Amino acid sequence: VVYWKAGMEPDTSSEGSLPLPHLCFTTKDAKEWSYIGKKILAPMVRAGTLPLRILSRKYGADVVYSEEIIDHAILASERVENKEHQTIDFVPRSNKQPSKKKRKTNSKRGKPPLQPEIVTKFRTYIGEPVVFQMGTNDAVRALRAAQVVEKDVRAIDINMGCPKHFSVHAGMGAGLLSSPETVRDILSTLVRNLSIPVTCKIRLKDDEKETLHLLKVIESCGVAAVGVHARCVYDRPRHRASVDKIRPLTKALSIPVLYNGDVFRYQDFDKMCEVTGCSSAMAARGALWNCSVFRKKGLLPVYDVARDYINIADRYQNPFRNTKYMLLEMIQAQAPKSKGAKDAQVAKTSSDLRSALEECKRSGEPSIVDGSKCQIPVKFVERSLDSDNIDKNRRKHLRSLKQGLQKLDEMINRRKRKALAIKAVDIDEKKEKTVS
């Protein structure tokens, strides 16, 4: 058996030379699993699918996270061994029906009836060092969902940092930051009942003492590590990561802390660990724009990375919308006004994306064809100059948080009522036995 490890880069100039999943990482490497000194692909919605994870591993990532998947979605899925792609797929038990609008439009155009869409919720391969990130607000449901994927992933991570409304208003993501008891319940339940490591990823709170208190609660649950995004919930990507706030937290903890925030170059991994005292570092946007950020020799041209990504996406029949989204992120980050970027926006097939990429190369965009000239497409804004927007984001978050806390209270009350009802039934049964 040939073992292929991170950092070994086989030629991917043609589709046939791509590394097969079962050659990328095997159970032989299980003893090497830890959270110390790792370069990690951070969890990203829409981005953390199999193609980016494979490509990140190829360029040197030690650990890769899946995108956040809601517990309900994985519970409604079944495990399928895909022999064609040599992958393990978790697909919905009932296929997604086309919307009424799509069926009507299709009928007007005189096209054949649309077939139900098969959407793979999560895809991995045997031995992939993937951490499955889950969105949840309930310990029992989280455990049931984790047990579905337990044998096919290397660890379970609970998302406690997503600031988006759809997460917070449901009591998930950053909504959990204000509910330490729910956090304790979820993590303790998973740690007690799973055979693989359990971690979570949070954001900073307004007050350092509150952040430290939450981290102490998390540590007491027995988790293997905790990820910390060096931004508050209402911060935006245009605000620099609060690197200076991390070291006091890492000093107070005995478990590995995984740093996340503004890692755009290979050198940033070690630099951030040194500055913050964290055990490992994650790359999110840096890997989204050019995942050769994990490459010790430096960034590759975006053209090469994007070409490799399309090859892998086609190899595993990745949904075209997802492939297009990723290619646009890569191209527009470096050459947003180029003809190739405009062609990619209107692309309908994978071939169109390849043509758009070739157009970028022909135009000679420096940051597309030369890795050393890749730019960081972020115009950072000081928080002091953006106070109005920060206050607006804070008010929006508090509204979502209020809804989330109400849902958590309702769920807890339902459980209490259910427990009391069961207890009452047991008492009645005992009385009947005593009388008889």
Summary of the structure (lengths in Angstrom):
residues: 436
radius of gyration: 23.3
end to end distance: 69.4
largest distance: 91.3
contacts: 1446
relative contact order: 0.11
helix: 51%
strand: 14%
